[in-house]
C-alpha cells in the first residue's frame, strides 16, 4: 500500500487536532496522529466503516491507555 493510500483522509484532521489539544503535554502530535490512523484502520477492518466520531472514540481510548502505561513505567 502506498503512503498516500495509507494516510488518513482530510476528514480526520479535525479529530487529530482535537485529540492533540486534549492530550497536549501527555502525547506528542505524532503519537496522536498514529493513534488516529490506527483507529481508522481498525474500524475499517472490524466494521467496514470509519466515521470520524468512531475513529475519535477509539483513538481517545488508545491514548488514555498509553498514558496510563507510561505513568506506570515511571
C-alpha positions as CSV (number, residue, x, y, z in Angstrom):
1,X,0.0,0.0,0.0
2,X,1.4,3.4,-0.9
3,X,1.8,6.1,1.8
4,X,-0.8,8.2,0.1
5,X,-3.4,5.5,0.4
6,X,-2.3,4.7,3.9
7,X,-2.7,8.4,5.1
8,X,-5.9,9.3,6.8
9,X,-8.2,11.4,4.7
10,X,-8.6,15.1,5.4
11,X,-11.9,14.5,7.2
12,X,-9.8,13.1,10.1
13,X,-7.6,16.2,10.5
14,X,-10.1,17.8,13.0
15,X,-10.0,14.6,15.0
16,X,-6.2,14.7,15.2
17,X,-6.4,18.4,16.2
18,X,-9.0,17.9,18.9
19,X,-7.1,14.9,20.4
20,X,-3.8,16.7,20.2
21,X,-5.2,19.6,22.2
22,X,-6.8,17.2,24.7
23,X,-3.6,15.2,25.2
24,X,-1.2,18.2,25.0
25,X,1.6,17.6,27.4
26,X,0.8,13.9,27.5
27,X,1.5,12.7,24.0
28,X,3.2,14.4,21.0
29,X,1.1,15.2,18.0
30,X,2.9,12.4,16.0
31,X,1.6,9.9,18.6
32,X,-1.9,11.2,18.3
33,X,-1.8,11.1,14.5
34,X,-0.6,7.5,14.6
35,X,-3.4,6.5,17.0
36,X,-6.0,8.2,14.8
37,X,-4.6,6.3,11.7
38,X,-4.6,3.0,13.7
39,X,-8.1,3.6,14.9
40,X,-9.2,4.3,11.4
41,X,-7.7,1.2,10.0
42,X,-9.1,-0.9,12.9
43,X,-12.6,0.5,12.4
44,X,-12.4,-0.3,8.7
45,X,-11.2,-3.8,9.4
46,X,-13.8,-4.6,12.0
47,X,-16.9,-2.7,10.8
48,X,-16.1,-1.8,7.2
49,X,-16.7,1.9,8.1
50,X,-14.6,4.6,9.8
51,X,-16.6,7.6,10.7
52,X,-14.8,10.5,12.3
53,X,-16.9,10.0,15.5
54,X,-16.0,6.3,15.8
55,X,-12.3,6.9,15.0
56,X,-12.1,9.7,17.6
57,X,-13.6,7.4,20.3
58,X,-11.3,4.6,19.5
59,X,-8.2,6.8,19.3
60,X,-9.1,8.5,22.6
61,X,-9.3,5.2,24.4
62,X,-5.9,4.2,22.9
63,X,-4.3,7.5,24.0
64,X,-5.7,7.1,27.5
65,X,-4.3,3.5,27.8
66,X,-0.9,4.7,26.5
67,X,-0.9,7.5,29.1
68,X,-1.7,5.0,31.9
69,X,1.0,2.6,30.7
70,X,3.6,5.4,30.6
71,X,2.6,6.6,34.1
72,X,3.0,3.1,35.5
73,X,6.5,2.8,34.0
74,X,7.6,6.0,35.8
